[in-house]
Amino acid sequence: ESISRAIKGAADKAIPKRNPSPRSQPWWDEDTARKRRKLNQLERILHANPAISGTSQPYKAVRNCYFHCIREAKTKSWNDFMENAEDRGIFKDTGQSTGLPCQNP
């Protein structure tokens, strides 16, 4: 029994809980997820009780904080990416990178 617990404890520490999706955003973190859950909770309360006054103020405050958090996380992620970029010429004209001629309408 104690061996099983030791193996399970070691596996919980060493094995990641989730596999990141190729579409997962590099700026998304647990803080953003927590704010999203709180926003969803307040949104459900607001839609369930639209006639109660004062329910929209907490929702709007959390919504604004959530979107501000996303904006800051995206900016930080982009700045980190640019600091670690090996090749400074990563941004090329799309016409040059695809080899297709650019056509203006």
Jmol script that loads the backbone (N, CA, C; Angstrom):
load data "model"
ATOM      1  N   GLU A   1       0.823  -1.202   0.000  1.00  0.00           N
ATOM      2  CA  GLU A   1       0.000   0.000   0.000  1.00  0.00           C
ATOM      3  C   GLU A   1       0.861   1.258   0.000  1.00  0.00           C
ATOM      4  N   SER A   2       1.887   1.290   0.832  1.00  0.00           N
ATOM      5  CA  SER A   2       2.747   2.479   0.899  1.00  0.00           C
ATOM      6  C   SER A   2       3.551   2.643  -0.389  1.00  0.00           C
ATOM      7  N   ILE A   3       3.891   1.531  -1.033  1.00  0.00           N
ATOM      8  CA  ILE A   3       4.614   1.607  -2.314  1.00  0.00           C
ATOM      9  C   ILE A   3       3.710   2.217  -3.378  1.00  0.00           C
ATOM     10  N   SER A   4       2.458   1.820  -3.379  1.00  0.00           N
ATOM     11  CA  SER A   4       1.505   2.378  -4.348  1.00  0.00           C
ATOM     12  C   SER A   4       1.337   3.876  -4.147  1.00  0.00           C
ATOM     13  N   ARG A   5       1.242   4.308  -2.880  1.00  0.00           N
ATOM     14  CA  ARG A   5       1.123   5.737  -2.611  1.00  0.00           C
ATOM     15  C   ARG A   5       2.373   6.497  -3.034  1.00  0.00           C
ATOM     16  N   ALA A   6       3.543   5.890  -2.811  1.00  0.00           N
ATOM     17  CA  ALA A   6       4.795   6.545  -3.203  1.00  0.00           C
ATOM     18  C   ALA A   6       4.885   6.678  -4.718  1.00  0.00           C
ATOM     19  N   ILE A   7       4.486   5.630  -5.425  1.00  0.00           N
ATOM     20  CA  ILE A   7       4.507   5.675  -6.895  1.00  0.00           C
ATOM     21  C   ILE A   7       3.510   6.708  -7.400  1.00  0.00           C
ATOM     22  N   LYS A   8       2.318   6.708  -6.826  1.00  0.00           N
ATOM     23  CA  LYS A   8       1.310   7.681  -7.252  1.00  0.00           C
ATOM     24  C   LYS A   8       1.769   9.108  -6.963  1.00  0.00           C
ATOM     25  N   GLY A   9       2.365   9.329  -5.805  1.00  0.00           N
ATOM     26  CA  GLY A   9       2.866  10.665  -5.472  1.00  0.00           C
ATOM     27  C   GLY A   9       3.967  11.112  -6.417  1.00  0.00           C
ATOM     28  N   ALA A  10       4.884  10.204  -6.756  1.00  0.00           N
ATOM     29  CA  ALA A  10       5.959  10.545  -7.691  1.00  0.00           C
ATOM     30  C   ALA A  10       5.402  10.815  -9.082  1.00  0.00           C
ATOM     31  N   ALA A  11       4.416  10.031  -9.498  1.00  0.00           N
ATOM     32  CA  ALA A  11       3.813  10.239 -10.819  1.00  0.00           C
ATOM     33  C   ALA A  11       3.067  11.564 -10.872  1.00  0.00           C
ATOM     34  N   ASP A  12       2.370  11.922  -9.800  1.00  0.00           N
ATOM     35  CA  ASP A  12       1.653  13.203  -9.771  1.00  0.00           C
ATOM     36  C   ASP A  12       2.603  14.383  -9.890  1.00  0.00           C
ATOM     37  N   LYS A  13       3.790  14.268  -9.301  1.00  0.00           N
ATOM     38  CA  LYS A  13       4.764  15.355  -9.380  1.00  0.00           C
ATOM     39  C   LYS A  13       5.457  15.408 -10.734  1.00  0.00           C
ATOM     40  N   ALA A  14       5.718  14.254 -11.340  1.00  0.00           N
ATOM     41  CA  ALA A  14       6.540  14.206 -12.549  1.00  0.00           C
ATOM     42  C   ALA A  14       5.742  14.299 -13.846  1.00  0.00           C
ATOM     43  N   ILE A  15       4.522  13.810 -13.855  1.00  0.00           N
ATOM     44  CA  ILE A  15       3.739  13.750 -15.090  1.00  0.00           C
ATOM     45  C   ILE A  15       2.842  14.980 -15.173  1.00  0.00           C
ATOM     46  N   PRO A  16       2.904  15.715 -16.287  1.00  0.00           N
ATOM     47  CA  PRO A  16       2.020  16.880 -16.408  1.00  0.00           C
ATOM     48  C   PRO A  16       0.559  16.451 -16.456  1.00  0.00           C
ATOM     49  N   LYS A  17      -0.289  17.305 -15.923  1.00  0.00           N
ATOM     50  CA  LYS A  17      -1.716  16.985 -15.846  1.00  0.00           C
ATOM     51  C   LYS A  17      -2.410  17.063 -17.199  1.00  0.00           C
ATOM     52  N   ARG A  18      -1.930  17.966 -18.040  1.00  0.00           N
ATOM     53  CA  ARG A  18      -2.570  18.147 -19.344  1.00  0.00           C
ATOM     54  C   ARG A  18      -1.513  18.233 -20.424  1.00  0.00           C
ATOM     55  N   ASN A  19      -1.916  17.861 -21.611  1.00  0.00           N
ATOM     56  CA  ASN A  19      -1.065  18.075 -22.773  1.00  0.00           C
ATOM     57  C   ASN A  19      -1.508  19.370 -23.427  1.00  0.00           C
ATOM     58  N   PRO A  20      -0.586  20.305 -23.631  1.00  0.00           N
ATOM     59  CA  PRO A  20      -1.010  21.561 -24.256  1.00  0.00           C
ATOM     60  C   PRO A  20      -1.442  21.336 -25.700  1.00  0.00           C
ATOM     61  N   SER A  21      -2.502  21.981 -26.044  1.00  0.00           N
ATOM     62  CA  SER A  21      -3.006  21.901 -27.406  1.00  0.00           C
ATOM     63  C   SER A  21      -2.139  22.757 -28.315  1.00  0.00           C
ATOM     64  N   PRO A  22      -2.026  22.397 -29.593  1.00  0.00           N
ATOM     65  CA  PRO A  22      -1.283  23.270 -30.503  1.00  0.00           C
ATOM     66  C   PRO A  22      -1.939  24.638 -30.646  1.00  0.00           C
ATOM     67  N   ARG A  23      -3.226  24.728 -30.326  1.00  0.00           N
ATOM     68  CA  ARG A  23      -3.936  26.002 -30.424  1.00  0.00           C
ATOM     69  C   ARG A  23      -3.937  26.775 -29.110  1.00  0.00           C
ATOM     70  N   SER A  24      -3.312  26.234 -28.057  1.00  0.00           N
ATOM     71  CA  SER A  24      -3.326  26.937 -26.778  1.00  0.00           C
ATOM     72  C   SER A  24      -2.516  28.222 -26.873  1.00  0.00           C
ATOM     73  N   GLN A  25      -2.985  29.213 -26.162  1.00  0.00           N
ATOM     74  CA  GLN A  25      -2.359  30.531 -26.227  1.00  0.00           C
ATOM     75  C   GLN A  25      -1.204  30.600 -25.231  1.00  0.00           C
ATOM     76  N   PRO A  26      -0.062  31.139 -25.636  1.00  0.00           N
ATOM     77  CA  PRO A  26       1.079  31.198 -24.716  1.00  0.00           C
ATOM     78  C   PRO A  26       0.869  32.175 -23.570  1.00  0.00           C
ATOM     79  N   TRP A  27      -0.061  33.097 -23.698  1.00  0.00           N
ATOM     80  CA  TRP A  27      -0.277  34.103 -22.669  1.00  0.00           C
ATOM     81  C   TRP A  27      -1.322  33.684 -21.644  1.00  0.00           C
ATOM     82  N   TRP A  28      -2.027  32.584 -21.876  1.00  0.00           N
ATOM     83  CA  TRP A  28      -3.088  32.155 -20.968  1.00  0.00           C
ATOM     84  C   TRP A  28      -2.454  31.482 -19.755  1.00  0.00           C
ATOM     85  N   ASP A  29      -2.860  31.895 -18.562  1.00  0.00           N
ATOM     86  CA  ASP A  29      -2.327  31.303 -17.345  1.00  0.00           C
ATOM     87  C   ASP A  29      -3.460  31.075 -16.343  1.00  0.00           C
ATOM     88  N   GLU A  30      -3.115  30.573 -15.186  1.00  0.00           N
ATOM     89  CA  GLU A  30      -4.128  30.235 -14.187  1.00  0.00           C
ATOM     90  C   GLU A  30      -4.856  31.477 -13.672  1.00  0.00           C
ATOM     91  N   ASP A  31      -4.155  32.591 -13.565  1.00  0.00           N
ATOM     92  CA  ASP A  31      -4.792  33.831 -13.113  1.00  0.00           C
ATOM     93  C   ASP A  31      -5.871  34.272 -14.102  1.00  0.00           C
ATOM     94  N   THR A  32      -5.568  34.186 -15.390  1.00  0.00           N
ATOM     95  CA  THR A  32      -6.544  34.546 -16.419  1.00  0.00           C
ATOM     96  C   THR A  32      -7.735  33.589 -16.374  1.00  0.00           C
ATOM     97  N   ALA A  33      -7.462  32.304 -16.184  1.00  0.00           N
ATOM     98  CA  ALA A  33      -8.544  31.324 -16.109  1.00  0.00           C
ATOM     99  C   ALA A  33      -9.440  31.585 -14.897  1.00  0.00           C
ATOM    100  N   ARG A  34      -8.836  31.955 -13.771  1.00  0.00           N
ATOM    101  CA  ARG A  34      -9.616  32.249 -12.569  1.00  0.00           C
ATOM    102  C   ARG A  34     -10.513  33.463 -12.791  1.00  0.00           C
ATOM    103  N   LYS A  35      -9.977  34.487 -13.450  1.00  0.00           N
ATOM    104  CA  LYS A  35     -10.786  35.677 -13.732  1.00  0.00           C
ATOM    105  C   LYS A  35     -11.905  35.352 -14.715  1.00  0.00           C
ATOM    106  N   ARG A  36     -11.640  34.454 -15.654  1.00  0.00           N
ATOM    107  CA  ARG A  36     -12.670  34.044 -16.612  1.00  0.00           C
ATOM    108  C   ARG A  36     -13.806  33.311 -15.902  1.00  0.00           C
ATOM    109  N   ARG A  37     -13.445  32.429 -14.970  1.00  0.00           N
ATOM    110  CA  ARG A  37     -14.474  31.708 -14.219  1.00  0.00           C
ATOM    111  C   ARG A  37     -15.336  32.669 -13.401  1.00  0.00           C
ATOM    112  N   LYS A  38     -14.703  33.654 -12.770  1.00  0.00           N
ATOM    113  CA  LYS A  38     -15.450  34.641 -11.983  1.00  0.00           C
ATOM    114  C   LYS A  38     -16.370  35.463 -12.883  1.00  0.00           C
ATOM    115  N   LEU A  39     -15.865  35.838 -14.067  1.00  0.00           N
ATOM    116  CA  LEU A  39     -16.685  36.591 -15.021  1.00  0.00           C
ATOM    117  C   LEU A  39     -17.896  35.770 -15.451  1.00  0.00           C
ATOM    118  N   ASN A  40     -17.694  34.499 -15.752  1.00  0.00           N
ATOM    119  CA  ASN A  40     -18.809  33.637 -16.154  1.00  0.00           C
ATOM    120  C   ASN A  40     -19.832  33.494 -15.031  1.00  0.00           C
ATOM    121  N   GLN A  41     -19.347  33.378 -13.799  1.00  0.00           N
ATOM    122  CA  GLN A  41     -20.248  33.261 -12.655  1.00  0.00           C
ATOM    123  C   GLN A  41     -21.119  34.507 -12.521  1.00  0.00           C
ATOM    124  N   LEU A  42     -20.504  35.677 -12.595  1.00  0.00           N
ATOM    125  CA  LEU A  42     -21.275  36.916 -12.481  1.00  0.00           C
ATOM    126  C   LEU A  42     -22.203  37.118 -13.672  1.00  0.00           C
ATOM    127  N   GLU A  43     -21.787  36.660 -14.839  1.00  0.00           N
ATOM    128  CA  GLU A  43     -22.646  36.776 -16.020  1.00  0.00           C
ATOM    129  C   GLU A  43     -23.898  35.919 -15.862  1.00  0.00           C
ATOM    130  N   ARG A  44     -23.748  34.720 -15.309  1.00  0.00           N
ATOM    131  CA  ARG A  44     -24.913  33.865 -15.066  1.00  0.00           C
ATOM    132  C   ARG A  44     -25.863  34.520 -14.059  1.00  0.00           C
ATOM    133  N   ILE A  45     -25.302  35.116 -13.018  1.00  0.00           N
ATOM    134  CA  ILE A  45     -26.132  35.800 -12.019  1.00  0.00           C
ATOM    135  C   ILE A  45     -26.862  36.973 -12.653  1.00  0.00           C
ATOM    136  N   LEU A  46     -26.164  37.738 -13.474  1.00  0.00           N
ATOM    137  CA  LEU A  46     -26.766  38.905 -14.123  1.00  0.00           C
ATOM    138  C   LEU A  46     -27.906  38.497 -15.050  1.00  0.00           C
ATOM    139  N   HIS A  47     -27.709  37.436 -15.826  1.00  0.00           N
ATOM    140  CA  HIS A  47     -28.757  37.017 -16.761  1.00  0.00           C
ATOM    141  C   HIS A  47     -29.920  36.325 -16.050  1.00  0.00           C
ATOM    142  N   ALA A  48     -29.654  35.715 -14.910  1.00  0.00           N
ATOM    143  CA  ALA A  48     -30.732  35.066 -14.165  1.00  0.00           C
ATOM    144  C   ALA A  48     -31.604  36.090 -13.445  1.00  0.00           C
ATOM    145  N   ASN A  49     -31.006  37.226 -13.052  1.00  0.00           N
ATOM    146  CA  ASN A  49     -31.732  38.248 -12.292  1.00  0.00           C
ATOM    147  C   ASN A  49     -31.535  39.615 -12.930  1.00  0.00           C
ATOM    148  N   PRO A  50     -32.063  39.848 -14.111  1.00  0.00           N
ATOM    149  CA  PRO A  50     -31.798  41.135 -14.766  1.00  0.00           C
ATOM    150  C   PRO A  50     -32.502  42.318 -14.098  1.00  0.00           C
ATOM    151  N   ALA A  51     -33.565  42.062 -13.347  1.00  0.00           N
ATOM    152  CA  ALA A  51     -34.332  43.159 -12.753  1.00  0.00           C
ATOM    153  C   ALA A  51     -33.709  43.678 -11.460  1.00  0.00           C
ATOM    154  N   ILE A  52     -32.834  42.896 -10.848  1.00  0.00           N
ATOM    155  CA  ILE A  52     -32.228  43.315  -9.582  1.00  0.00           C
ATOM    156  C   ILE A  52     -31.191  44.394  -9.867  1.00  0.00           C
ATOM    157  N   SER A  53     -31.377  45.547  -9.233  1.00  0.00           N
ATOM    158  CA  SER A  53     -30.438  46.647  -9.471  1.00  0.00           C
ATOM    159  C   SER A  53     -29.136  46.371  -8.721  1.00  0.00           C
ATOM    160  N   GLY A  54     -28.045  46.791  -9.310  1.00  0.00           N
ATOM    161  CA  GLY A  54     -26.740  46.615  -8.689  1.00  0.00           C
ATOM    162  C   GLY A  54     -26.017  45.358  -9.097  1.00  0.00           C
ATOM    163  N   THR A  55     -26.655  44.503  -9.895  1.00  0.00           N
ATOM    164  CA  THR A  55     -25.960  43.285 -10.305  1.00  0.00           C
ATOM    165  C   THR A  55     -25.014  43.539 -11.465  1.00  0.00           C
ATOM    166  N   SER A  56     -25.224  44.614 -12.202  1.00  0.00           N
ATOM    167  CA  SER A  56     -24.364  44.850 -13.360  1.00  0.00           C
ATOM    168  C   SER A  56     -23.039  45.507 -12.981  1.00  0.00           C
ATOM    169  N   GLN A  57     -22.995  46.222 -11.859  1.00  0.00           N
ATOM    170  CA  GLN A  57     -21.753  46.907 -11.481  1.00  0.00           C
ATOM    171  C   GLN A  57     -20.611  45.936 -11.181  1.00  0.00           C
ATOM    172  N   PRO A  58     -20.807  44.898 -10.353  1.00  0.00           N
ATOM    173  CA  PRO A  58     -19.705  43.953 -10.130  1.00  0.00           C
ATOM    174  C   PRO A  58     -19.306  43.228 -11.411  1.00  0.00           C
ATOM    175  N   TYR A  59     -20.304  42.909 -12.243  1.00  0.00           N
ATOM    176  CA  TYR A  59     -20.009  42.238 -13.507  1.00  0.00           C
ATOM    177  C   TYR A  59     -19.119  43.106 -14.384  1.00  0.00           C
ATOM    178  N   LYS A  60     -19.464  44.385 -14.513  1.00  0.00           N
ATOM    179  CA  LYS A  60     -18.678  45.277 -15.367  1.00  0.00           C
ATOM    180  C   LYS A  60     -17.266  45.470 -14.828  1.00  0.00           C
ATOM    181  N   ALA A  61     -17.125  45.544 -13.520  1.00  0.00           N
ATOM    182  CA  ALA A  61     -15.797  45.706 -12.926  1.00  0.00           C
ATOM    183  C   ALA A  61     -14.925  44.482 -13.194  1.00  0.00           C
ATOM    184  N   VAL A  62     -15.491  43.290 -13.004  1.00  0.00           N
ATOM    185  CA  VAL A  62     -14.732  42.059 -13.245  1.00  0.00           C
ATOM    186  C   VAL A  62     -14.449  41.895 -14.731  1.00  0.00           C
ATOM    187  N   ARG A  63     -15.412  42.241 -15.578  1.00  0.00           N
ATOM    188  CA  ARG A  63     -15.207  42.158 -17.027  1.00  0.00           C
ATOM    189  C   ARG A  63     -14.054  43.053 -17.469  1.00  0.00           C
ATOM    190  N   ASN A  64     -14.052  44.292 -16.992  1.00  0.00           N
ATOM    191  CA  ASN A  64     -12.987  45.215 -17.371  1.00  0.00           C
ATOM    192  C   ASN A  64     -11.629  44.738 -16.862  1.00  0.00           C
ATOM    193  N   CYS A  65     -11.599  44.210 -15.654  1.00  0.00           N
ATOM    194  CA  CYS A  65     -10.354  43.680 -15.092  1.00  0.00           C
ATOM    195  C   CYS A  65      -9.863  42.478 -15.900  1.00  0.00           C
ATOM    196  N   TYR A  66     -10.787  41.611 -16.305  1.00  0.00           N
ATOM    197  CA  TYR A  66     -10.444  40.424 -17.096  1.00  0.00           C
ATOM    198  C   TYR A  66      -9.827  40.816 -18.434  1.00  0.00           C
ATOM    199  N   PHE A  67     -10.463  41.734 -19.148  1.00  0.00           N
ATOM    200  CA  PHE A  67      -9.932  42.121 -20.453  1.00  0.00           C
ATOM    201  C   PHE A  67      -8.629  42.908 -20.325  1.00  0.00           C
ATOM    202  N   HIS A  68      -8.487  43.659 -19.249  1.00  0.00           N
ATOM    203  CA  HIS A  68      -7.222  44.351 -19.003  1.00  0.00           C
ATOM    204  C   HIS A  68      -6.110  43.333 -18.729  1.00  0.00           C
ATOM    205  N   CYS A  69      -6.439  42.296 -17.967  1.00  0.00           N
ATOM    206  CA  CYS A  69      -5.480  41.228 -17.674  1.00  0.00           C
ATOM    207  C   CYS A  69      -5.036  40.529 -18.957  1.00  0.00           C
ATOM    208  N   ILE A  70      -5.977  40.267 -19.858  1.00  0.00           N
ATOM    209  CA  ILE A  70      -5.641  39.635 -21.135  1.00  0.00           C
ATOM    210  C   ILE A  70      -4.729  40.540 -21.946  1.00  0.00           C
ATOM    211  N   ARG A  71      -5.046  41.820 -21.996  1.00  0.00           N
ATOM    212  CA  ARG A  71      -4.232  42.769 -22.758  1.00  0.00           C
ATOM    213  C   ARG A  71      -2.799  42.802 -22.222  1.00  0.00           C
ATOM    214  N   GLU A  72      -2.651  42.848 -20.904  1.00  0.00           N
ATOM    215  CA  GLU A  72      -1.317  42.866 -20.301  1.00  0.00           C
ATOM    216  C   GLU A  72      -0.573  41.560 -20.556  1.00  0.00           C
ATOM    217  N   ALA A  73      -1.277  40.419 -20.453  1.00  0.00           N
ATOM    218  CA  ALA A  73      -0.634  39.125 -20.669  1.00  0.00           C
ATOM    219  C   ALA A  73      -0.172  38.979 -22.115  1.00  0.00           C
ATOM    220  N   LYS A  74      -0.981  39.441 -23.064  1.00  0.00           N
ATOM    221  CA  LYS A  74      -0.588  39.372 -24.470  1.00  0.00           C
ATOM    222  C   LYS A  74       0.626  40.249 -24.734  1.00  0.00           C
ATOM    223  N   THR A  75       0.638  41.444 -24.167  1.00  0.00           N
ATOM    224  CA  THR A  75       1.773  42.350 -24.355  1.00  0.00           C
ATOM    225  C   THR A  75       3.038  41.755 -23.759  1.00  0.00           C
ATOM    226  N   LYS A  76       2.931  41.196 -22.555  1.00  0.00           N
ATOM    227  CA  LYS A  76       4.093  40.586 -21.916  1.00  0.00           C
ATOM    228  C   LYS A  76       4.591  39.394 -22.724  1.00  0.00           C
ATOM    229  N   SER A  77       3.672  38.569 -23.205  1.00  0.00           N
ATOM    230  CA  SER A  77       4.054  37.409 -24.002  1.00  0.00           C
ATOM    231  C   SER A  77       4.755  37.830 -25.287  1.00  0.00           C
ATOM    232  N   TRP A  78       4.242  38.858 -25.938  1.00  0.00           N
ATOM    233  CA  TRP A  78       4.846  39.347 -27.175  1.00  0.00           C
ATOM    234  C   TRP A  78       6.240  39.915 -26.913  1.00  0.00           C
ATOM    235  N   ASN A  79       6.376  40.692 -25.844  1.00  0.00           N
ATOM    236  CA  ASN A  79       7.680  41.265 -25.518  1.00  0.00           C
ATOM    237  C   ASN A  79       8.699  40.181 -25.184  1.00  0.00           C
ATOM    238  N   ASP A  80       8.262  39.144 -24.456  1.00  0.00           N
ATOM    239  CA  ASP A  80       9.159  38.024 -24.166  1.00  0.00           C
ATOM    240  C   ASP A  80       9.566  37.307 -25.444  1.00  0.00           C
ATOM    241  N   PHE A  81       8.616  37.124 -26.352  1.00  0.00           N
ATOM    242  CA  PHE A  81       8.914  36.470 -27.627  1.00  0.00           C
ATOM    243  C   PHE A  81       9.939  37.270 -28.419  1.00  0.00           C
ATOM    244  N   MET A  82       9.747  38.584 -28.471  1.00  0.00           N
ATOM    245  CA  MET A  82      10.661  39.423 -29.246  1.00  0.00           C
ATOM    246  C   MET A  82      12.054  39.492 -28.617  1.00  0.00           C
ATOM    247  N   GLU A  83      12.138  39.441 -27.301  1.00  0.00           N
ATOM    248  CA  GLU A  83      13.444  39.446 -26.644  1.00  0.00           C
ATOM    249  C   GLU A  83      14.210  38.167 -26.932  1.00  0.00           C
ATOM    250  N   ASN A  84      13.497  37.063 -27.070  1.00  0.00           N
ATOM    251  CA  ASN A  84      14.143  35.774 -27.290  1.00  0.00           C
ATOM    252  C   ASN A  84      14.230  35.393 -28.760  1.00  0.00           C
ATOM    253  N   ALA A  85      13.780  36.253 -29.653  1.00  0.00           N
ATOM    254  CA  ALA A  85      13.801  35.932 -31.085  1.00  0.00           C
ATOM    255  C   ALA A  85      15.247  35.894 -31.570  1.00  0.00           C
ATOM    256  N   GLU A  86      15.605  34.801 -32.208  1.00  0.00           N
ATOM    257  CA  GLU A  86      16.967  34.631 -32.719  1.00  0.00           C
ATOM    258  C   GLU A  86      17.186  35.494 -33.955  1.00  0.00           C
ATOM    259  N   ASP A  87      16.288  35.379 -34.887  1.00  0.00           N
ATOM    260  CA  ASP A  87      16.440  36.053 -36.174  1.00  0.00           C
ATOM    261  C   ASP A  87      15.593  37.314 -36.160  1.00  0.00           C
ATOM    262  N   ARG A  88      16.222  38.453 -36.295  1.00  0.00           N
ATOM    263  CA  ARG A  88      15.479  39.709 -36.282  1.00  0.00           C
ATOM    264  C   ARG A  88      14.730  39.928 -37.596  1.00  0.00           C
ATOM    265  N   GLY A  89      15.000  39.136 -38.615  1.00  0.00           N
ATOM    266  CA  GLY A  89      14.303  39.266 -39.885  1.00  0.00           C
ATOM    267  C   GLY A  89      13.132  38.313 -40.001  1.00  0.00           C
ATOM    268  N   ILE A  90      12.454  38.039 -38.879  1.00  0.00           N
ATOM    269  CA  ILE A  90      11.346  37.086 -38.924  1.00  0.00           C
ATOM    270  C   ILE A  90      10.128  37.661 -39.613  1.00  0.00           C
ATOM    271  N   PHE A  91      10.079  38.989 -39.730  1.00  0.00           N
ATOM    272  CA  PHE A  91       8.950  39.614 -40.394  1.00  0.00           C
ATOM    273  C   PHE A  91       9.382  40.031 -41.788  1.00  0.00           C
ATOM    274  N   LYS A  92       8.924  39.306 -42.764  1.00  0.00           N
ATOM    275  CA  LYS A  92       9.236  39.623 -44.151  1.00  0.00           C
ATOM    276  C   LYS A  92       7.941  39.934 -44.873  1.00  0.00           C
ATOM    277  N   ASP A  93       8.083  40.575 -45.998  1.00  0.00           N
ATOM    278  CA  ASP A  93       6.911  40.864 -46.813  1.00  0.00           C
ATOM    279  C   ASP A  93       6.280  39.543 -47.224  1.00  0.00           C
ATOM    280  N   THR A  94       4.970  39.430 -47.116  1.00  0.00           N
ATOM    281  CA  THR A  94       4.319  38.170 -47.454  1.00  0.00           C
ATOM    282  C   THR A  94       4.556  37.782 -48.898  1.00  0.00           C
ATOM    283  N   GLY A  95       4.658  38.738 -49.777  1.00  0.00           N
ATOM    284  CA  GLY A  95       4.945  38.414 -51.174  1.00  0.00           C
ATOM    285  C   GLY A  95       6.302  37.766 -51.327  1.00  0.00           C
ATOM    286  N   GLN A  96       7.282  38.208 -50.581  1.00  0.00           N
ATOM    287  CA  GLN A  96       8.608  37.615 -50.644  1.00  0.00           C
ATOM    288  C   GLN A  96       8.629  36.241 -49.994  1.00  0.00           C
ATOM    289  N   SER A  97       7.901  36.075 -48.905  1.00  0.00           N
ATOM    290  CA  SER A  97       7.966  34.804 -48.194  1.00  0.00           C
ATOM    291  C   SER A  97       7.194  33.701 -48.911  1.00  0.00           C
ATOM    292  N   THR A  98       6.131  34.043 -49.644  1.00  0.00           N
ATOM    293  CA  THR A  98       5.366  33.013 -50.329  1.00  0.00           C
ATOM    294  C   THR A  98       5.848  32.788 -51.747  1.00  0.00           C
ATOM    295  N   GLY A  99       6.534  33.763 -52.309  1.00  0.00           N
ATOM    296  CA  GLY A  99       6.998  33.634 -53.679  1.00  0.00           C
ATOM    297  C   GLY A  99       5.939  33.985 -54.696  1.00  0.00           C
ATOM    298  N   LEU A 100       4.772  34.436 -54.241  1.00  0.00           N
ATOM    299  CA  LEU A 100       3.690  34.794 -55.149  1.00  0.00           C
ATOM    300  C   LEU A 100       3.725  36.295 -55.418  1.00  0.00           C
ATOM    301  N   PRO A 101       3.402  36.701 -56.623  1.00  0.00           N
ATOM    302  CA  PRO A 101       3.387  38.136 -56.894  1.00  0.00           C
ATOM    303  C   PRO A 101       2.223  38.813 -56.176  1.00  0.00           C
ATOM    304  N   CYS A 102       2.445  40.018 -55.748  1.00  0.00           N
ATOM    305  CA  CYS A 102       1.415  40.803 -55.077  1.00  0.00           C
ATOM    306  C   CYS A 102       0.560  41.484 -56.134  1.00  0.00           C
ATOM    307  N   GLN A 103      -0.756  41.333 -56.029  1.00  0.00           N
ATOM    308  CA  GLN A 103      -1.649  41.941 -57.006  1.00  0.00           C
ATOM    309  C   GLN A 103      -2.529  42.964 -56.304  1.00  0.00           C
ATOM    310  N   ASN A 104      -2.519  44.163 -56.795  1.00  0.00           N
ATOM    311  CA  ASN A 104      -3.393  45.199 -56.258  1.00  0.00           C
ATOM    312  C   ASN A 104      -4.681  45.235 -57.072  1.00  0.00           C
ATOM    313  N   PRO A 105      -5.834  45.316 -56.417  1.00  0.00           N
ATOM    314  CA  PRO A 105      -7.098  45.328 -57.170  1.00  0.00           C
ATOM    315  C   PRO A 105      -7.311  46.609 -57.926  1.00  0.00           C
TER     316      PRO A 105
END
end "model"
wireframe off; spacefill off
backbone 0.3
color backbone group
